[in-house]
Amino acid sequence: GLAMKNVVVVGAGPAGASIAYLLANRGIAVTLVERRRDFAREFRGEILMPSGIEALQQLGLGDALAQTDSHAASDFALYMNSKLIFTEKLDSEVFQGHPPLAISQPALLEAIVAEAEKLTTFTFVRGVSVKELVEDNETITGVTIREDNRDRFLPADLVIGADGRNSVVRKHLNHGVTEKSPPMDIVWCKLPCPDDWLGLKAYVGRGHLLVAYHTWDHSLQLGWVILKGTFGELRNKGIEAWIEEMARHVSPDLASHLRTHSDAAEKPFLLDTVSDCVNGWSKPGVLLIGDAAHTMSPVGGQGVNIALRDAVVAANYLVPLLNNSSTSVTEITSALHDIEKERRVEVDYIQNLQAKPPKVVLSRAWWGEPIRRLAGLALSTQQIRRKAAQGASVFPFGVIDVKLDI
């Protein structure tokens, strides 16, 4: 019929919350469905790169970001086998004066939803799970949600699956995935932050990568990346043993800080990292974006940024179509393919780039150590560092230009 088009967005993470806000802001009826009652779950990416900050501003969510607790990383230091290789100011030319921000993702999501709830076109249903997608003639026509022990059908001209790596919508599509990088585990925990620690430091050693940064609540966030399966006995030994093992791979100053504060470690847990991409992000009536479409490796802090950029590009295609009551299913389906095509350029490039460092950094092969040494020597000269920084500039700025034009 010619009634107003409506959209159901599944999952209120960065991709889902921001596209729901933007569509509603452009006059499209949107229902955002979130399984959890609040956003404070164990692991949420905290790093916003300049590309993600810019995407939020384009989406009209600059104010939501301004209200969110954050800390700008002022510098970056790389250590190899406990020795400092170099330090770099993050407002340097590589970052064009925009340092990465460590943000509270739960606070950002609450702020985005609060902005959206000012709009009459927006409905938020939280604490409710999607049971299934409903299909008619090979086309998705809505979802069934389970609410207060009753099933309710939400009709939709388009269902957007932004429900993360364990996406219900992805499962329904059943398109299969391509695994993108070596499987890793990350031990994630917080400690008190040393007073003089303002930025981000990375420690590389045999089979280990530890990243430590001053985060939004002014504690020290630790992410310790190890090859899958090498964690073994440590898992059962508790946090003191984890911290002791970390301390053996970092510089003496951090090692003593870790040992001094090991009893203060907050909420340590093991994150199973995934890097994959769904083979086909859509079918008639449904589109995947964010981690649901392509779960990002934690290397280079890309998850939130790519999700926000997905939302911008998807909106560019969808807003004009959904605002036109005579748009056909075929036209929308064709736009869904275009969205994937445009986004795959960046996602594939970054996922392939993300897969390289772990292979070298975490390698226990005989060649791993000589290569790391050479890399360390090379990176200690400014000229090579510039070159490497240009290669890595896709982490802060992305691969393609993403501009909201609707």
C-alpha positions in Angstrom: 0.0 0.0 0.0 1.0 3.7 0.1 1.1 4.0 3.9 4.2 5.5 5.5 7.2 3.1 5.4 8.4 1.8 8.8 11.6 0.2 9.9 12.4 -2.2 12.8 16.0 -2.0 14.0 17.2 -5.0 16.0 20.0 -4.1 18.5 20.8 -0.8 20.1 24.6 -0.8 19.9 26.4 2.0 18.0 25.2 0.9 14.6 21.6 0.3 15.6 21.1 3.3 17.9 22.6 5.7 15.4 20.7 4.5 12.3 17.4 4.4 14.3 18.0 8.0 15.4 18.8 9.2 11.9 15.9 7.5 10.1 13.5 8.7 12.8 15.0 12.2 12.5 14.3 12.2 8.8 10.6 11.4 9.4 10.6 7.6 9.0 8.7 5.5 11.6 11.3 3.4 13.5 11.1 0.9 16.3 14.4 0.0 18.0 14.3 -3.3 19.8 17.0 -4.1 22.4 17.4 -7.4 24.2 19.0 -5.9 27.3 17.4 -3.6 29.9 20.5 -1.4 30.1 23.7 -0.9 28.1 26.2 -1.8 30.9 27.4 -5.1 29.6 30.9 -6.6 30.1 32.6 -5.6 26.9 31.9 -2.7 24.7 34.5 -1.1 22.5 35.6 2.2 24.0 37.8 3.8 21.3 36.4 6.4 18.9 38.8 7.2 16.1 38.5 10.5 14.2 36.5 8.7 11.5 33.9 7.6 14.1 33.8 11.0 15.8 33.1 12.6 12.4 30.4 10.1 11.6 28.6 10.9 14.9 28.8 14.6 14.1 27.4 14.0 10.6 24.6 11.9 12.1 23.6 14.9 14.2 24.9 13.2 17.4 27.7 15.6 18.2 25.8 16.7 21.4 25.3 13.2 22.5 29.0 12.6 22.2 29.8 15.9 24.1 27.7 14.7 27.0 29.5 11.4 27.2 32.5 10.9 29.6 35.6 10.6 27.5 39.4 11.0 27.6 41.5 12.1 24.6 44.7 10.1 24.2 47.6 12.6 23.9 50.3 10.2 22.9 51.2 6.7 21.7 54.2 4.6 22.7 55.4 1.3 21.3 57.6 -1.1 23.3 59.1 -4.3 21.9 60.5 -6.9 24.2 60.1 -4.4 27.1 62.2 -1.7 25.4 60.7 1.6 24.2 60.9 1.9 20.4 59.2 5.3 20.0 56.6 7.7 21.2 54.4 9.8 19.0 52.1 12.7 19.8 48.5 11.8 18.7 47.6 15.3 17.7 50.4 15.0 15.1 50.0 15.1 11.3 48.9 11.5 11.2 45.9 12.3 13.3 45.4 15.7 11.8 44.9 17.2 15.3 42.2 14.7 16.2 43.4 12.3 18.9 41.4 9.1 19.5 38.8 9.3 22.3 38.3 6.7 25.0 34.5 6.9 25.7 32.0 5.2 27.9 30.0 3.3 25.3 27.0 2.6 27.6 26.8 6.4 28.3 27.0 7.2 24.6 24.2 4.8 23.7 22.0 6.2 26.5 22.6 9.7 25.1 21.8 8.7 21.5 18.6 7.0 22.6 17.6 10.0 24.7 18.0 12.2 21.6 15.9 9.8 19.6 13.2 9.6 22.2 12.5 13.4 21.6 11.2 12.3 18.1 7.6 11.3 17.6 8.7 8.9 14.8 10.8 6.8 17.3 9.8 3.9 19.5 12.2 2.1 21.8 11.4 -1.3 23.2 14.0 -2.5 25.7 14.4 -5.8 27.6 12.7 -7.7 24.7 14.1 -10.4 22.5 13.4 -11.0 18.8 12.2 -14.6 18.4 12.1 -14.7 14.6 11.9 -12.9 11.4 8.6 -13.3 9.6 8.6 -14.0 5.9 6.1 -13.8 3.1 6.9 -14.8 -0.5 10.7 -14.8 0.2 10.4 -11.3 1.6 10.9 -10.3 5.3 7.8 -8.5 6.5 8.6 -8.0 10.1 9.7 -9.7 13.4 8.1 -11.5 16.2 9.2 -10.2 19.6 8.6 -11.9 23.0 7.3 -9.4 25.4 5.8 -10.2 28.9 5.5 -13.9 28.0 3.5 -13.0 24.9 4.5 -13.0 21.3 3.9 -9.8 19.3 4.3 -9.2 15.6 6.0 -5.9 14.5 5.4 -5.4 10.8 8.3 -3.7 8.9 9.1 -2.6 5.3 12.7 -3.1 6.3 14.3 -5.0 9.2 17.8 -3.8 10.1 19.9 -6.3 12.0 22.4 -4.5 14.2 22.4 -7.1 16.9 26.2 -7.8 17.1 28.3 -10.8 16.6 25.7 -13.3 17.9 23.1 -11.7 15.7 19.6 -13.4 15.5 19.1 -11.6 12.2 22.4 -13.0 10.8 21.3 -16.5 11.8 18.0 -16.1 10.0 19.7 -15.0 6.8 21.9 -18.1 7.0 24.3 -16.8 4.4 27.5 -18.2 5.9 30.6 -16.2 6.9 34.2 -15.8 5.9 36.6 -15.9 8.8 39.1 -13.1 8.5 42.0 -13.4 11.0 43.8 -15.7 13.4 41.8 -16.6 16.4 42.9 -14.7 19.6 41.8 -14.2 23.1 41.9 -11.0 25.0 42.1 -10.6 28.8 40.3 -7.3 29.5 40.6 -5.6 32.9 41.0 -2.2 34.6 43.6 -1.0 37.2 44.2 2.3 38.9 45.9 4.7 36.4 49.4 6.1 37.0 49.2 9.9 37.3 51.5 10.6 34.3 49.8 8.1 31.9 47.8 10.2 29.4 47.8 8.1 26.2 48.0 4.7 24.8 50.9 2.2 25.1 51.5 -1.0 23.2 53.8 -3.8 24.4 54.8 -6.4 21.8 56.7 -9.6 22.7 56.8 -13.2 21.8 53.2 -14.4 21.5 51.9 -11.4 23.4 50.5 -8.0 22.7 49.4 -5.8 25.6 47.6 -2.5 25.0 47.1 -0.1 28.0 45.4 3.2 27.9 44.0 6.0 30.1 40.3 5.5 29.8 37.2 7.6 30.2 36.8 7.0 34.0 40.5 7.8 34.5 41.5 4.2 35.2 44.0 2.2 33.2 42.3 -0.1 30.7 44.3 -3.2 29.9 43.8 -5.4 26.8 46.1 -8.4 26.7 46.0 -10.2 23.4 47.2 -13.8 23.2 47.0 -16.6 20.6 43.9 -18.7 21.0 44.6 -21.8 23.1 47.8 -20.5 24.7 45.9 -19.3 27.8 45.5 -22.9 29.1 46.2 -23.3 32.8 46.2 -19.5 33.5 42.4 -19.5 33.1 42.0 -21.4 36.3 44.7 -19.5 38.3 42.9 -16.3 38.8 43.7 -12.6 38.2 47.0 -12.5 40.2 48.5 -15.1 37.9 47.2 -13.2 34.8 48.7 -10.0 36.0 52.0 -11.7 36.9 52.2 -13.1 33.3 51.4 -9.7 31.8 54.1 -8.1 34.0 56.7 -10.4 32.4 56.1 -8.9 29.0 56.1 -5.1 29.7 58.5 -2.4 30.7 59.8 -2.4 34.3 57.7 0.7 35.3 54.4 -0.9 34.2 55.5 -4.3 35.6 55.9 -2.9 39.0 52.6 -0.9 38.7 50.8 -4.1 37.7 52.3 -6.1 40.6 51.5 -3.3 43.2 47.9 -3.1 42.1 47.1 -6.7 41.1 44.5 -6.9 43.9 42.7 -3.9 42.6 42.0 -5.4 39.1 38.4 -4.7 38.2 36.1 -7.2 36.4 38.7 -9.2 34.6 37.4 -11.5 31.9 38.4 -13.4 28.8 37.1 -12.1 25.5 37.0 -14.5 22.6 37.9 -12.3 19.6 36.2 -12.9 16.3 36.9 -11.4 12.9 34.4 -12.4 10.1 32.3 -11.1 7.4 28.9 -12.4 6.3 28.7 -13.5 2.7 25.8 -11.3 1.6 24.4 -8.8 4.1 20.8 -8.7 2.9 17.8 -10.3 1.3 14.5 -8.7 0.4 13.2 -6.8 3.5 16.4 -7.2 5.7 19.8 -5.7 6.0 22.7 -6.4 8.4 25.1 -3.6 9.6 27.8 -3.3 12.2 29.2 -6.4 13.9 26.1 -8.4 12.8 27.4 -8.0 9.2 31.2 -8.0 9.9 32.5 -8.7 13.4 35.7 -6.6 13.7 38.9 -7.8 15.3 39.9 -5.5 18.2 43.2 -4.6 16.4 43.3 -0.8 15.8 40.1 0.0 17.7 37.7 -0.2 14.7 34.4 -1.8 15.8 32.5 1.3 16.8 33.9 3.5 14.0 33.0 1.0 11.2 29.5 0.6 12.7 28.9 4.3 12.7 30.2 4.6 9.2 27.8 1.8 8.1 24.9 3.8 9.6 25.9 6.9 7.6 26.2 5.0 4.3 23.0 3.0 4.9 21.1 6.2 5.6 22.3 7.8 2.4 20.6 5.1 0.4 17.6 4.4 2.5 16.2 7.8 3.6 15.2 8.9 0.1 13.5 5.5 -0.6 11.8 5.1 2.7 10.4 8.7 2.6 8.7 7.9 -0.7 5.5 6.0 -0.2 5.6 4.6 -3.8 9.0 2.9 -3.4 8.8 -0.8 -4.3 10.4 -3.8 -2.5 12.6 -4.3 -5.5 14.0 -0.7 -5.3 14.8 -1.2 -1.6 16.4 -4.6 -2.2 18.6 -3.1 -4.9 19.7 -0.3 -2.5 20.6 -3.0 0.2 23.1 -4.5 -2.3 24.5 -1.1 -3.0 25.0 -0.4 0.7 26.9 -3.6 1.1 29.0 -3.0 -2.0 30.1 0.4 -0.8 30.8 -0.7 2.7 32.7 -3.9 1.7 35.5 -1.8 0.2 36.4 -0.4 3.6 35.5 -3.4 5.7 37.5 -5.9 3.6 40.5 -3.6 3.5 40.6 -3.0 7.2 39.9 -6.6 8.1 42.8 -7.8 5.9 45.0 -5.1 7.5 43.9 -6.2 11.0 44.9 -9.8 10.3 48.5 -9.0 9.6 49.9 -7.6 12.9 48.7 -10.6 15.0 50.3 -13.1 12.6 53.7 -11.3 13.2 53.2 -10.1 16.7 51.8 -13.3 18.1 53.9 -15.7 16.1 55.9 -18.2 18.0 57.6 -19.5 14.9 61.4 -19.2 14.7 61.1 -16.2 12.3 58.8 -14.2 14.5 61.5 -12.8 16.8 63.9 -11.7 14.0 61.0 -10.0 12.2 59.8 -8.2 15.3 63.4 -7.1 15.9 63.7 -5.7 12.4 60.4 -4.0 12.7 61.5 -2.5 16.0 64.7 -1.2 14.4 62.9 0.1 11.4 60.2 1.9 13.4 62.8 3.6 15.5 63.8 5.7 12.5 61.4 8.6 11.9 61.3 8.2 8.1 60.1 4.6 8.2 57.7 5.5 11.0 56.1 8.2 8.8 55.7 5.7 6.0 54.2 3.1 8.4 51.9 5.8 9.8 50.6 6.6 6.4 49.9 2.9 5.8 48.1 2.7 9.2 46.2 6.0 8.7 43.2 4.0 7.6 42.7 3.1 11.3 42.1 6.7 12.3 40.5 7.9 9.1 39.0 5.0 7.2 39.6 3.8 3.6 36.9 5.8 1.7 35.2 9.1 2.2 32.0 8.7 4.2 29.7 11.7 4.0 26.1 12.0 5.0 24.3 13.5 2.0 20.6 13.3 2.9 
